[in-house]
Each structure stands twice: as structure tokens, then as C-alpha cells.
């Protein structure tokens, strides 16, 4: 809801330019590149549960304060700054959250938990876009931001009641700059020694370069596919969420066998589904039929993501898990600010072929990396 309200607000200020939304999204990615690594070290040095609770509380208060800024000129700057702060907090809570998964269930149930988490999360995503449109129209940007703040505080209170069943990571030594750098070096060595994880991380970095273009263009869906619906952005978000929900449910069945070959298959299918947007719009010019493209794209991408994280959580030692996820998050989004900047210049938000270009690129990448996996005998 936070991103929907902000993207809608910023895009509405200048409907013919991608610049404001590009700055909003690219700064978030840049912060992720800079601080995810350190967040991974912190996640391996302190109790992950406390890190998650603290960051949620801070994010909640920041959003509540933002909701009271009334002047539009200052609100634009405040939204961008707040998003930077939330991105910074996410850099520390993200690795802790993913690593915390291994502490609250037994090893054999990690994949099932990931599917349940993704399913539950997607149920919210299915309902929120349409609800967000209603709330944004009724309450405006300020009311939505206030609700965002309250949601962070509720999240913190819920995590408080989660009881780990496995060994928790606790601080065993004083955290120093030198110690952090040493721990980072050990984390990189650990990743490099596991070739399957190493190659998958590089793949996710390149894929995210093109996903940055998709995320950038999504608020401009009305311009790309005109004369269908004025609320196409919200409808696409809903379609995405429905597809992600179905993908999360199906992942419990199709992800019983974790392998790189299956990863590439699901990534290929996601790219093919996104490619469908242009021909579906051209041939049918129908809102429901067009929505199948982002829905199916999200479905297969959801299965891909769940399988990826399940492999990492299953195979990585708990003492390195925070750092590995910090490295994964950093490298995965490394090209996103570059992608956002480049695509904001070269893409026209009114071009009906935008999704086709991105889908073709993702499909080609999956085929290339599938060949790499075979070459290095990665299973």
C-alpha cells in the first residue's frame, strides 16, 4: 500500500515523465546495494527477532510522521527521504527475516513454511491493490501513509510472539568495523565455494536489471495500454497478486524437487508470459484477457523465488545465513538502479511493446544460464 500510494502520487504529478518515479525507485535500490551486506553481518551477530521488531517500530513511526506533512512541495521530498529510510531499515531486517525462518521451523519444513508465507502474503496483495485504490481516493496520500505506519507497528507486535524452536544467533563478540569486514570476507568465500548459489546470485542480478524496467513501467500501464481502463495499474497489481498467490500454492507441490533445471524452467515461463502482453492487447483489446499476462508472469516468478530461497535456507549453515542473504540481496539489486536509470531514458511509457521487450530479455537470460548450469554441472 505504501508503494502504491507513493507511485500513484508521484506519477500523477507529471504523467508524461518517468523521472520522479525513477528517482523514488532507484534510491531504494542504491541503499540496498550499500547496506544489505552490513545487514547480513548484523543478522549473524545479534538476535534476529529483536532486529526485526526494532526496524518495524522505527518504520512505523517514520510513516506516521510523514503522514502529517501537508504541503505538496515538501511532501514529494519527504516521500523520497522516507522511502530511503525504510529501505535502510529493510537492509537490516531483510537478511534477519530470511535467516529467522531457519530458527522457527525444523529443516524439513522450510519449503512448506516458505510456501505458506508466500501464500499468506499474496492473499494480502490480492486484496490490497483494489483496497488501496479505494483508500487513496477517500483518504488521500496522508491517510494511506498513516495506515502504513500502523501496519508496521502491528507487524512488530506480531513478531514479538514468535518463539524460535532452533538455536538462535546471539552476539558472541564485540562488533567492530574490522570484525564486520572480516565477517563479510568469510561470507563471500562461503558463497564462492558453493558454485550453484554463486551462479544463481549472478543470474538474479541480471534478471533484476530487467525487472527494474518492469517495476518502473507498471505505474504507467494506462499510457502503455490506452482506452481500456483508467485504473489499469491497480488492476495489474491485483492480477500480479492473484498469480503470485496461485504460484505460492502450487509451489508446495512443484518445489518438492529443488534443482537448477527447474529454476530455469520457471524463469523461462515467466518471461514468456510477460511477452504475451503486447499480442493480447493488440488482438483482443480486452481488460480481463490482458490481465492474464502479469498474472501468469507473477505466478511463475513466485515459484522461482520460493524455490531459490528454499534451496539457500536448506543448504547454507545457520552461522552464515544472514551474510549469505545480505550478499544475495545486494548482488540481486546491484543492477536495479542502473536498470531504472537506463530504462527511464530509453523507454517511452506509451510504447505498447515495453513488456514484450522485457519478457524476451528474461527468457533469453534463462536459456543462457541454463547452459551455464549444465556446463558447470550444477544440480
C-alpha positions in Angstrom: 0.0 0.0 0.0 2.9 2.3 0.8 4.4 1.9 -2.7 1.1 2.0 -4.5 0.2 5.3 -2.9 3.6 6.9 -3.4 3.9 5.7 -7.0 0.4 6.9 -7.8 1.1 10.3 -6.2 4.4 10.8 -7.9 3.3 9.6 -11.3 0.3 11.9 -11.1 2.4 15.0 -10.6 3.9 14.6 -14.1 2.1 11.9 -16.1 4.4 12.3 -19.2 7.7 11.8 -17.3 9.3 8.8 -15.6 11.8 10.9 -13.6 10.1 11.2 -10.2 9.2 7.5 -10.0 12.7 6.6 -11.3 14.3 8.6 -8.5 12.0 7.1 -5.9 12.7 3.5 -7.0 16.4 3.9 -7.8 17.3 5.4 -4.5 15.7 2.5 -2.8 17.9 0.1 -4.8 21.1 2.1 -4.2 20.5 2.0 -0.4 20.1 -1.8 -0.7 23.4 -2.1 -2.6 25.2 -0.1 0.1 23.8 -1.6 3.3 22.5 -5.1 2.7 25.9 -6.6 3.2 26.2 -5.0 6.6 22.7 -6.0 7.5 23.7 -9.6 6.8 26.6 -9.3 9.2 24.4 -7.8 11.9 21.9 -10.6 11.4 24.6 -13.1 12.2 25.8 -11.2 15.3 22.6 -10.4 17.2 19.2 -12.0 17.8 17.3 -11.8 14.6 13.9 -11.5 16.3 15.0 -8.3 18.1 16.3 -6.8 14.8 13.0 -7.4 13.0 11.0 -5.9 15.9 13.1 -2.8 16.2 13.2 -2.0 12.5 9.4 -2.4 12.2 8.8 0.0 15.1 11.1 2.6 13.6 9.5 2.3 10.1 6.1 2.7 11.7 7.0 6.0 13.4 8.6 7.4 10.3 5.5 6.7 8.2 3.2 8.3 10.9 5.4 11.4 11.0 5.3 11.6 7.1 1.5 11.5 7.1 1.3 14.8 8.9 3.3 16.8 6.2 0.6 18.8 4.4 2.5 20.9 1.8 2.8 19.1 -1.5 6.2 20.5 -2.4 7.7 19.3 0.9 5.8 16.0 0.7 7.5 15.0 -2.5 10.9 15.3 -0.9 9.7 13.7 2.4 8.3 10.7 0.5 11.6 10.1 -1.3 13.5 10.5 2.0 11.1 8.3 3.9 11.5 5.6 1.3 15.3 5.8 1.7 14.9 5.4 5.5 12.6 2.4 5.0 15.0 0.9 2.5 17.8 1.3 5.0 15.8 -0.4 7.7 14.9 -3.2 5.3 18.6 -3.8 4.6 18.9 -4.9 8.2 15.5 -6.6 8.7 15.5 -8.4 5.3 18.5 -10.7 5.9 17.4 -11.2 9.5 13.9 -12.1 8.4 15.0 -14.7 5.8 17.6 -16.2 8.3 15.0 -16.2 11.1 13.0 -18.7 9.0 15.6 -21.4 9.8 15.1 -20.7 13.6 11.4 -21.1 13.8 10.9 -24.5 12.0 12.7 -27.7 11.5 14.9 -28.1 8.4 12.4 -30.4 6.6 9.6 -27.9 6.8 11.4 -24.9 5.4 10.0 -25.2 1.9 6.5 -25.7 3.4 6.9 -22.6 5.5 8.1 -20.5 2.6 5.1 -21.6 0.6 2.8 -20.7 3.5 4.4 -17.3 4.0 4.2 -16.5 0.3 0.6 -17.7 0.1 -0.4 -15.6 3.1 1.5 -12.6 1.9 -0.1 -12.9 -1.5 -3.6 -13.1 -0.1 -2.9 -9.6 1.3 -1.5 -8.5 -2.1 -4.7 -9.8 -3.8 -6.9 -7.6 -1.7 -4.7 -4.5 -1.1 -4.4 -3.0 -4.6 -8.2 -2.6 -5.0 -8.5 -1.6 -1.3 -5.6 0.8 -1.8 -7.3 2.5 -4.8 -10.4 3.0 -2.6 -8.4 4.3 0.4 -6.3 6.5 -1.7 -9.3 8.1 -3.3 -11.1 8.5 0.1 -8.2 9.3 2.5 -5.6 10.6 0.1 -1.8 10.2 0.4 -1.8 11.3 4.1 -4.4 8.8 5.3 -2.7 5.9 3.5 0.7 6.8 5.0 -0.9 6.8 8.4 -2.3 3.3 7.9 1.2 2.2 6.6 2.7 3.4 9.9 0.2 1.5 11.9 0.8 -1.7 9.9 4.5 -1.6 10.8 3.7 -1.3 14.5 1.2 -4.2 14.2 3.9 -6.3 12.5 6.4 -5.6 15.3 3.9 -6.8 17.9 3.2 -10.0 16.0 6.8 -10.9 15.6 7.2 -10.4 19.4 5.1 -13.5 20.0 7.0 -15.8 17.6 9.1 -18.4 19.6 12.2 -19.9 17.9 12.4 -23.7 18.1 16.0 -24.0 16.9 19.2 -22.3 18.1 19.1 -18.5 17.9 22.0 -16.4 16.7 23.4 -14.3 19.5 26.2 -11.9 19.8 29.4 -13.7 20.7 31.9 -10.9 20.3 32.1 -7.1 20.2 31.0 -5.8 16.8 33.8 -3.6 15.3 34.4 -2.3 11.8 37.3 -4.7 11.4 35.2 -7.6 12.6 32.4 -6.7 10.2 34.9 -6.6 7.3 36.4 -9.9 8.3 32.9 -11.5 8.6 32.0 -10.1 5.2 35.1 -11.6 3.7 34.2 -15.0 5.2 30.7 -14.7 3.8 32.0 -14.0 0.3 34.3 -17.0 0.5 31.4 -19.2 1.6 29.3 -18.1 -1.3 32.1 -18.6 -3.9 32.8 -22.1 -2.6 29.2 -23.1 -3.4 29.1 -22.8 -7.2 25.3 -23.4 -7.5 24.5 -20.5 -5.2 27.1 -18.3 -6.8 25.8 -18.7 -10.3 22.2 -18.3 -9.2 23.1 -15.0 -7.5 24.7 -13.7 -10.7 21.6 -14.7 -12.6 19.2 -12.9 -10.2 21.4 -9.7 -10.6 21.0 -9.7 -14.4 17.3 -10.6 -14.2 16.6 -7.8 -11.8 18.2 -5.4 -14.3 15.2 -6.0 -16.5 12.7 -6.3 -13.6 13.7 -2.8 -12.7 12.2 -1.7 -16.1 9.0 -3.7 -15.4 8.6 -2.1 -11.9 9.3 1.4 -13.4 6.7 1.0 -16.2 3.9 -0.6 -14.1 2.5 2.7 -12.8 2.3 3.9 -16.4 0.1 0.9 -17.5 -2.7 3.2 -18.6 -0.3 5.0 -21.0 1.0 1.8 -22.5 -2.4 0.1 -22.9 -4.8 3.0 -23.6 -8.5 3.0 -24.0 -9.1 0.0 -21.7 -9.4 1.2 -18.1 -8.3 4.2 -16.2 -7.4 2.0 -13.2 -5.2 -0.4 -15.1 -2.3 0.0 -12.7 -4.3 -1.3 -9.7 -5.9 -4.0 -11.8 -2.4 -5.2 -12.9 -1.3 -5.2 -9.3 -4.3 -7.3 -8.4 -3.6 -9.7 -11.3 0.0 -10.0 -10.2 -1.1 -10.8 -6.7 -3.6 -13.4 -7.8 -0.9 -15.0 -10.0 1.6 -14.9 -7.1 -1.0 -16.5 -4.8 -1.6 -19.4 -7.2 2.2 -19.8 -7.7 2.7 -19.9 -3.9 0.1 -22.6 -3.5 1.4 -24.6 -6.4 5.0 -24.3 -5.2 4.2 -26.6 -2.3 3.7 -29.3 -4.9 6.1 -28.5 -7.7 9.0 -27.5 -5.4 9.4 -30.8 -3.7 12.3 -31.4 -6.0 14.8 -28.5 -5.8 17.1 -28.2 -8.8 18.7 -25.6 -11.1 16.9 -27.1 -14.1 13.5 -26.4 -12.5 14.6 -22.9 -11.6 15.4 -22.1 -15.2 12.2 -23.7 -16.4 10.1 -21.4 -14.2 12.1 -18.3 -15.1 11.7 -19.1 -18.8 7.9 -19.5 -18.4 7.7 -16.1 -16.5 9.4 -14.4 -19.4 7.2 -16.0 -22.0 4.1 -14.9 -20.0 5.2 -11.3 -19.9 5.8 -11.4 -23.6 2.1 -12.1 -24.1 1.0 -8.6 -23.0 1.6 -7.0 -26.4 -0.2 -9.6 -28.6 -3.0 -9.9 -26.1 -3.6 -6.2 -26.2 -3.3 -5.9 -29.9 -5.6 -8.9 -30.7 -8.3 -8.8 -28.1 -8.1 -5.2 -26.6 -9.8 -6.7 -23.5 -9.0 -5.8 -19.9 -9.5 -9.3 -18.5 -7.6 -11.1 -21.2 -4.7 -8.5 -20.9 -4.5 -9.1 -17.2 -3.6 -12.7 -17.7 -0.1 -11.6 -18.8 1.1 -10.0 -15.5 -0.8 -12.7 -13.6 1.0 -15.6 -15.2 4.3 -13.8 -15.1 3.9 -13.3 -11.4 2.8 -17.0 -11.0 6.0 -18.5 -12.4 8.2 -15.8 -10.9 6.7 -16.6 -7.5 7.5 -20.3 -7.8 11.1 -19.4 -9.0 11.6 -17.2 -5.9 10.3 -19.7 -3.4 12.5 -22.5 -4.8 15.5 -20.2 -4.8 15.1 -19.2 -1.2 14.3 -22.7 -0.1 17.5 -24.0 -1.6 19.6 -21.4 0.2 17.8 -21.8 3.5 18.1 -25.6 3.3 21.8 -25.8 2.3 23.5 -22.8 4.0 24.9 -23.2 7.5 23.0 -21.1 10.1 26.0 -19.1 11.2 26.5 -17.8 7.6 22.8 -17.5 6.7 22.5 -13.8 7.4 25.6 -12.9 5.5 24.7 -15.1 2.6 21.3 -13.4 2.3 22.9 -10.0 2.7 25.1 -10.8 -0.3 22.2 -12.2 -2.2 20.1 -9.1 -1.7 23.0 -6.8 -2.5 24.1 -8.5 -5.7 20.5 -9.2 -6.8 19.6 -5.5 -6.7 23.1 -4.3 -7.8 21.9 -3.6 -11.4 18.4 -2.3 -10.5 19.4 1.4 -10.0 21.4 1.2 -13.3 18.4 -0.5 -15.0 15.9 2.1 -13.6 18.1 4.9 -14.8 18.8 3.5 -18.2 15.2 2.4 -18.9 13.8 5.8 -17.7 15.8 7.4 -20.6 15.4 4.9 -23.4 11.8 3.7 -22.8 8.7 5.6 -23.8 5.9 4.9 -21.2 3.4 5.0 -24.1 5.1 2.2 -26.1 2.9 -0.9 -26.3 6.0 -3.2 -26.9 7.6 -2.5 -23.5 6.6 -5.7 -21.7 7.4 -7.7 -24.8 11.0 -6.4 -24.8 11.4 -7.2 -21.1 9.8 -10.7 -21.5 12.1 -11.6 -24.4 15.2 -10.5 -22.4 14.2 -12.6 -19.3 13.6 -15.6 -21.5 16.9 -15.3 -23.3 18.7 -14.9 -19.9 17.1 -18.1 -18.5 18.3 -20.1 -21.6 21.8 -18.7 -21.3 22.2 -19.5 -17.6 20.6 -22.9 -18.1 23.5 -23.6 -20.5 25.9 -22.4 -17.8 24.4 -24.7 -15.2 24.9 -27.7 -17.5 28.5 -26.6 -18.2 29.4 -26.4 -14.6 27.3 -29.5 -13.7 25.2 -27.6 -11.2 22.2 -29.6 -10.0 
